[in-house]
Amino acid sequence: MASADPVLKEALAREGAGWSLEQMDEYGHRMSSAEVYAWGFQANRNTPVLHTHDGYGHRADQVEFHPSWHSLLDLAVSHGLHSLPWEHEPGDGGYPARAAFTFLASQIEAGHFCPISMSTSVIPTLRRQPEVAAEWEPLQLSRVYDSSFQQASKKAGVLMGMGMTEKQGGSDVRSNTTRATRVDGGGPGAEHLLTGHKWFMSAPMSDAFVVLANAPGGLSCFLVPRFTPDGEVNRIHIQRLKDKLGNKSNASSEVELDEAWGRMVGEEGRGVATIIEMVAGTRLDCITGSAALMRQAVSQAIHHSAHRHAFGSPLVEKPLMLNVLADLEIETEVAVLMMMRVGGAFDRAPLDEHEAMIKRILTPVAKYWVTKRCSEVVREAIECLGGNGYVEDSIMPRLYRESPVNGIWEGSGNVIALDLVRAMAREPGAVDALQKELEAAKGSDHRLDRAIDSALESVRSPAEAEYEARRLAEGLALAAGGALLARHARPEVWEGFAASRLAADRGALYGTLPPGIAVGAIVEPAIPRH
Ligand SMILES: Cc1cc2nc3c(=O)[nH]c(=O)nc-3n(C[C@H](O)[C@H](O)[C@H](O)COP(=O)(O)OP(=O)(O)OC[C@H]3O[C@@H](n4cnc5c(N)ncnc54)[C@H](O)[C@@H]3O)c2cc1C
């Protein structure tokens, strides 16, 4: 429940989404029920099955999911997890509310967040082509989950995916080889036939996909639906489902487009610029997804430690275990604050240039940092449960398998760090905005002041920006995380962060907070009381 998570609850109010708390409590209550928790296990144990052909040898290209997958998506869509930002005016808290809803959802089951993420984020890209948006947006924003396989116009609601990655490269989308040939007279939203492959296309049962392909005028963006306007199944042939490390409930596919019908979205030759808003939205969701995995893992660790006795007392009373748990809790709270700050920037960006610049620069910083911290936090949390954390009866192995995905998807670490460098070079206003924000937090603690000065200096005058990109991202993450904690965290959490992360008085692994940190107080609010 949101109200059981004080960090989340306060951030919601701060970011203008306090109005969502009651609904979120209802949703959180439902998500954490035994029934929905079991759906998470069922959907990951009974993984999707691809049916390439029917019994007569005709192409079927359908994926069969366990009923629990549909139940999870039904719950998400009916609560507007895919639509909230677009149901509210900018600045009214739609984005932060959604970040919090999806944070709760992903704590229970992360895979179903993938189609939700792409479906929320597609809207700005669709709007680049108003006729296409007029046709799809009402269906896209419907709160009805309709998993039937039929033309979108006959459905009560749709979901969308994206196809950028090809065999020869995902980061370097300009190397895409899929071709698009015009089949009508041109004009806005021109009809094309697309031929080529897509190597990693998730949620293949979506109703339409935003796809990059080469038109005569260069790499362009297309909306490719599962059905053509005349009701035929579109020629999107699913070759295989990926056998992934984690993210098992969600299907990710390899696809051949064989003259698949699609409409151009945005200007010809401006495909990357058109799809980039969608990518920005899914990057926010990578932050949220990783923060959720961390929150669930650390909550499990604290819960276990509160109930498990060893050598005469509960684990949570052992000083060394408290050092580990407090260290993990600090990391998790930083992730939640970053997620909500970036969510707030998304919300206010259309109204406020400062927020637009913060969105631009803090998204790569937070994606880089939070998604990378995730695996280490989850791994250490597993150890808190001992052998019980290593078996599939607990949720922990699933969290661990899921933990690297957000670091890879939508820009792997290097690519995200380079995106920060791009923002520094091309949008000087973004660095100015971050400087303004960070400097407003200065003056209360010399450790924070130093971290901020050092991060800004590195960003202002990097010796070799590309080579140093990860160092720059790390420096800004520590400074931004510190600034958020100094303002909004409990004093003991802030002190733990400042002493260990800013003054660097710690070891290389978790559980190495220096003496004098109020570890009991840091962990205390997360100890279950029932
Ligand atoms: C679970 C999952 C779901 C996915 N779903 C989708 C989907 O629905 N649609 C879709 O289009 N894609 C999807 N992807 C693909 C994903 O977006 C790509 O895997 C990702 O963008 C990286 O591309 P790549 O795998 O080709 O790696 P590459 O681009 O080959 O990168 C390999 C490594 O090189 C690094 N690198 C790249 N360029 C540079 C550089 N200039 N300098 C230094 N290092 C560099 C990268 O950071 C990375 O570490 C999904 C991936 C996963 C794991």
The ligand as a Gaussian input file, in Angstrom:
#p B3LYP/6-31G(d) Opt

LIG

0 1
 C       13.841000      -7.914000     -21.937000
 C       14.146000      -7.052000     -23.118000
 C       13.112000      -6.520000     -23.849000
 C       13.364000      -5.759000     -24.981000
 N       12.312000      -5.284000     -25.704000
 C       12.550000      -4.549000     -26.810000
 C       11.461000      -4.039000     -27.586000
 O       10.293000      -4.244000     -27.269000
 N       11.752000      -3.337000     -28.692000
 C       13.036000      -3.087000     -29.080000
 O       13.218000      -2.437000     -30.098000
 N       14.078000      -3.540000     -28.362000
 C       13.872000      -4.269000     -27.242000
 N       14.920000      -4.752000     -26.511000
 C       16.266000      -4.563000     -27.012000
 C       17.071000      -3.548000     -26.260000
 O       16.516000      -2.270000     -26.376000
 C       18.506000      -3.646000     -26.803000
 O       19.008000      -4.901000     -26.395000
 C       19.376000      -2.519000     -26.308000
 O       18.969000      -1.306000     -26.870000
 C       20.848000      -2.755000     -26.650000
 O       21.011000      -3.073000     -28.000000
 P       21.834000      -4.376000     -28.435000
 O       21.313000      -5.523000     -27.664000
 O       21.834000      -4.483000     -29.896000
 O       23.295000      -4.100000     -27.923000
 P       24.466000      -3.178000     -28.649000
 O       23.787000      -2.019000     -29.247000
 O       25.201000      -4.100000     -29.533000
 O       25.296000      -2.801000     -27.415000
 C       26.178000      -3.718000     -26.745000
 C       26.941000      -2.971000     -25.684000
 O       27.724000      -1.955000     -26.284000
 C       27.513000      -0.719000     -25.626000
 N       27.674000       0.366000     -26.604000
 C       26.915000       0.629000     -27.689000
 N       27.346000       1.734000     -28.300000
 C       28.421000       2.177000     -27.600000
 C       29.324000       3.278000     -27.732000
 N       29.171000       4.174000     -28.711000
 N       30.296000       3.421000     -26.818000
 C       30.438000       2.539000     -25.816000
 N       29.644000       1.490000     -25.640000
 C       28.636000       1.311000     -26.512000
 C       26.113000      -0.806000     -25.055000
 O       25.969000       0.057000     -23.918000
 C       26.060000      -2.277000     -24.664000
 O       26.631000      -2.433000     -23.398000
 C       14.695000      -5.496000     -25.370000
 C       15.747000      -6.007000     -24.604000
 C       15.488000      -6.781000     -23.490000
 C       16.638000      -7.332000     -22.713000

